[in-house]
């Protein structure tokens, strides 16, 4: 069982790979950091702001918590995580009958 012990937005002090898009982010980047205990081991995962927001649009049953969830969704396209997020925002707004600001 996974136990979340910390969940915060941080300014990084070293390079980190985003769990979602698998891109490398340099020191000084703003990322979401989640620290967990899983099967007796402690570890942290980092997500960039776009991939963190993308979690709102992906059903956990579809595996947003899986490594590379954004990467897999945009693989083979010319989309960046940010453009993919914009597309999902637009689709969500259209589905709810609202216009994007």
Backbone as CSV, one residue per row, in Angstrom:
resi,resn,N_x,N_y,N_z,CA_x,CA_y,CA_z,C_x,C_y,C_z
1,UNK,0.837,-1.185,0.000,0.000,0.000,0.000,0.879,1.245,0.000
2,UNK,0.451,2.255,-0.719,1.171,3.509,-0.850,0.673,4.509,0.184
3,UNK,1.586,5.111,0.933,1.219,6.131,1.909,1.908,7.439,1.533
4,UNK,1.116,8.485,1.247,1.662,9.796,0.918,2.057,10.474,2.229
5,UNK,3.321,10.894,2.312,3.754,11.572,3.536,4.048,13.053,3.312
6,UNK,4.164,13.463,2.046,4.392,14.870,1.728,3.890,15.128,0.311
7,UNK,3.296,16.282,0.117,2.710,16.643,-1.173,2.835,18.158,-1.305
8,UNK,3.769,18.658,-2.123,4.006,20.102,-2.169,4.564,20.540,-3.520
9,UNK,4.429,21.833,-3.797,5.069,22.456,-4.942,6.399,23.008,-4.444
10,UNK,7.472,22.686,-5.167,8.816,23.069,-4.730,9.613,23.688,-5.868
11,UNK,10.657,24.416,-5.502,11.668,24.885,-6.453,12.822,23.901,-6.319
12,UNK,13.157,23.223,-7.407,14.135,22.143,-7.336,15.557,22.663,-7.146
13,UNK,16.382,21.821,-6.516,17.788,22.160,-6.301,18.717,21.373,-7.222
14,UNK,18.158,20.399,-7.932,18.963,19.621,-8.881,18.063,19.188,-10.034
15,UNK,18.625,18.534,-11.030,17.832,18.032,-12.158,16.847,16.973,-11.677
16,UNK,15.637,17.002,-12.240,14.636,15.965,-11.966,13.927,15.613,-13.258
17,UNK,13.480,14.377,-13.352,12.702,13.905,-14.494,11.227,13.947,-14.082
18,UNK,10.388,14.529,-14.926,8.946,14.580,-14.653,8.353,13.179,-14.806
19,UNK,7.578,12.763,-13.840,6.916,11.463,-13.869,5.978,11.346,-15.069
20,UNK,5.355,12.454,-15.465,4.372,12.418,-16.543,4.963,12.429,-17.936
21,UNK,5.754,13.454,-18.238,6.248,13.617,-19.609,7.657,13.064,-19.818
22,UNK,8.310,12.683,-18.748,9.652,12.105,-18.778,10.707,13.077,-19.277
23,UNK,10.399,14.383,-19.242,11.369,15.401,-19.627,12.226,15.759,-18.419
24,UNK,13.450,16.165,-18.681,14.371,16.588,-17.630,14.166,18.077,-17.354
25,UNK,14.149,18.426,-16.072,13.981,19.818,-15.658,15.199,20.229,-14.839
26,UNK,15.789,21.400,-15.142,17.023,21.827,-14.479,16.777,22.355,-13.066
27,UNK,17.861,22.536,-12.302,17.713,23.151,-10.985,17.010,24.500,-11.097
28,UNK,16.190,24.816,-10.109,15.455,26.074,-10.107,14.079,25.980,-10.730
29,UNK,13.715,24.809,-11.247,12.384,24.614,-11.844,11.334,24.484,-10.745
30,UNK,10.137,24.932,-11.036,9.007,24.741,-10.126,8.343,23.428,-10.519
31,UNK,8.268,22.501,-9.559,7.683,21.178,-9.812,6.853,20.753,-8.607
32,UNK,5.980,19.812,-8.841,5.201,19.209,-7.759,5.978,17.995,-7.264
33,UNK,6.171,17.905,-5.951,6.924,16.792,-5.356,5.999,16.029,-4.414
34,UNK,5.923,14.733,-4.608,5.159,13.878,-3.711,6.107,12.822,-3.149
35,UNK,6.153,12.727,-1.827,6.977,11.741,-1.157,6.064,10.667,-0.589
36,UNK,6.429,9.413,-0.831,5.585,8.276,-0.460,6.394,7.202,0.250
37,UNK,5.670,6.381,1.004,6.222,5.135,1.517,5.477,4.034,0.782
38,UNK,6.231,3.177,0.095,5.637,2.083,-0.668,6.428,0.818,-0.371
39,UNK,5.733,-0.167,0.131,6.337,-1.453,0.480,7.592,-1.270,1.336
40,UNK,7.504,-0.347,2.297,8.584,-0.128,3.247,9.690,0.796,2.778
41,UNK,9.647,1.258,1.541,10.671,2.165,1.014,10.090,3.558,0.834
42,UNK,10.919,4.554,1.106,10.501,5.939,0.925,11.083,6.461,-0.376
43,UNK,10.308,7.252,-1.083,10.777,7.821,-2.340,9.931,9.004,-2.745
44,UNK,10.476,9.822,-3.624,9.759,11.003,-4.108,9.641,10.955,-5.619
45,UNK,8.551,11.510,-6.119,8.341,11.671,-7.553,8.061,13.144,-7.818
46,UNK,8.467,13.603,-8.994,8.302,14.997,-9.376,7.473,15.075,-10.649
47,UNK,6.591,16.069,-10.726,5.837,16.323,-11.950,5.923,17.808,-12.273
48,UNK,6.022,18.112,-13.571,6.041,19.507,-14.015,4.625,20.078,-13.864
49,UNK,4.470,21.400,-13.885,3.139,21.990,-13.713,2.092,21.494,-14.720
50,UNK,2.476,21.329,-15.994,1.504,20.864,-17.001,1.039,19.444,-16.696
51,UNK,1.961,18.559,-16.378,1.585,17.164,-16.097,0.797,17.057,-14.792
52,UNK,1.120,17.898,-13.829,0.362,17.890,-12.578,-1.095,18.269,-12.857
53,UNK,-1.311,19.295,-13.677,-2.683,19.687,-14.014,-3.379,18.645,-14.879
54,UNK,-2.618,17.968,-15.724,-3.203,16.928,-16.581,-3.863,15.824,-15.761
55,UNK,-3.402,15.611,-14.544,-3.996,14.571,-13.699,-5.484,14.819,-13.461
56,UNK,-5.911,16.081,-13.534,-7.337,16.409,-13.344,-8.199,15.833,-14.466
57,UNK,-7.585,15.624,-15.636,-8.321,15.188,-16.818,-8.202,13.694,-17.098
58,UNK,-7.365,13.005,-16.344,-7.131,11.587,-16.584,-7.657,10.782,-15.411
59,UNK,-8.504,9.844,-15.690,-9.078,8.974,-14.658,-7.969,8.129,-14.036
60,UNK,-7.860,8.116,-12.687,-6.832,7.284,-12.053,-6.897,5.816,-12.482
61,UNK,-8.078,5.359,-12.837,-8.215,3.982,-13.325,-7.463,3.780,-14.635
62,UNK,-7.258,4.882,-15.377,-6.515,4.811,-16.635,-5.013,4.940,-16.420
63,UNK,-4.619,5.131,-15.170,-3.199,5.096,-14.839,-2.445,6.408,-14.861
64,UNK,-3.060,7.542,-14.461,-2.293,8.792,-14.459,-1.100,8.712,-13.519
65,UNK,-1.132,7.817,-12.581,-0.043,7.665,-11.616,1.101,6.828,-12.175
66,UNK,0.926,6.309,-13.382,1.969,5.484,-14.003,3.046,6.377,-14.623
67,UNK,4.285,5.944,-14.518,5.387,6.688,-15.102,5.152,6.866,-16.600
68,UNK,5.293,8.106,-17.055,5.155,8.404,-18.473,3.736,8.587,-18.959
69,UNK,2.780,8.879,-18.055,1.381,8.984,-18.490,1.165,10.060,-19.541
70,UNK,1.828,11.200,-19.443,1.689,12.235,-20.466,2.480,11.847,-21.709
71,UNK,3.658,11.344,-21.505,4.510,10.909,-22.614,3.765,9.922,-23.497
72,UNK,3.107,8.943,-22.876,2.373,7.933,-23.641,1.207,8.539,-24.415
73,UNK,0.561,9.549,-23.828,-0.608,10.162,-24.482,-0.214,10.978,-25.713
74,UNK,0.975,11.584,-25.692,1.367,12.450,-26.815,2.429,11.813,-27.714
75,UNK,2.838,10.597,-27.408,3.853,9.919,-28.225,3.370,9.796,-29.672
76,UNK,4.240,10.116,-30.600,3.891,10.023,-32.018,3.167,11.248,-32.546
77,UNK,3.001,12.268,-31.703,2.385,13.518,-32.141,3.418,14.626,-32.027
78,UNK,3.063,15.795,-32.492,3.943,16.963,-32.346,3.573,17.788,-31.119
79,UNK,2.713,17.244,-30.269,2.232,18.001,-29.120,3.223,17.992,-27.966
80,UNK,3.249,19.110,-27.253,3.991,19.207,-25.998,2.987,18.931,-24.875
81,UNK,3.463,18.690,-23.658,2.517,18.528,-22.550,1.591,19.741,-22.408
82,UNK,2.132,20.942,-22.657,1.334,22.159,-22.530,0.234,22.229,-23.596
83,UNK,0.566,21.872,-24.842,-0.455,21.917,-25.898,-1.500,20.822,-25.697
84,UNK,-1.078,19.671,-25.192,-2.023,18.595,-24.878,-2.976,19.039,-23.773
85,UNK,-2.442,19.726,-22.770,-3.272,20.247,-21.684,-4.286,21.257,-22.221
86,UNK,-3.853,22.157,-23.114,-4.776,23.137,-23.701,-5.898,22.448,-24.466
87,UNK,-5.568,21.390,-25.199,-6.582,20.645,-25.944,-7.601,20.029,-24.987
88,UNK,-7.128,19.454,-23.879,-8.039,18.859,-22.901,-8.892,19.911,-22.214
89,UNK,-8.304,21.071,-21.913,-9.080,22.167,-21.311,-10.212,22.590,-22.248
90,UNK,-9.876,22.739,-23.522,-10.858,23.163,-24.517,-11.974,22.128,-24.658
91,UNK,-11.612,20.864,-24.748,-12.600,19.790,-24.862,-13.490,19.743,-23.630
92,UNK,-12.890,19.909,-22.462,-13.646,19.884,-21.216,-14.629,21.052,-21.152
93,UNK,-14.180,22.237,-21.584,-15.055,23.410,-21.582,-16.214,23.229,-22.557
94,UNK,-15.936,22.654,-23.730,-16.991,22.413,-24.716,-17.995,21.389,-24.189
95,UNK,-17.486,20.344,-23.533,-18.373,19.317,-22.987,-19.270,19.855,-21.892
96,UNK,-18.765,20.853,-21.153,-19.578,21.407,-20.063,-20.404,22.608,-20.526
97,UNK,-20.287,22.984,-21.810,-21.071,24.080,-22.352,-20.509,25.445,-22.035
98,UNK,-19.268,25.489,-21.551,-18.629,26.760,-21.206,-17.601,27.087,-22.266
99,UNK,-17.351,28.391,-22.432,-16.309,28.815,-23.337,-15.044,29.026,-22.544
100,UNK,-13.912,28.773,-23.183,-12.625,29.032,-22.556,-12.414,30.537,-22.467
101,UNK,-11.833,30.999,-21.348,-11.551,32.450,-21.223,-10.485,32.898,-22.178
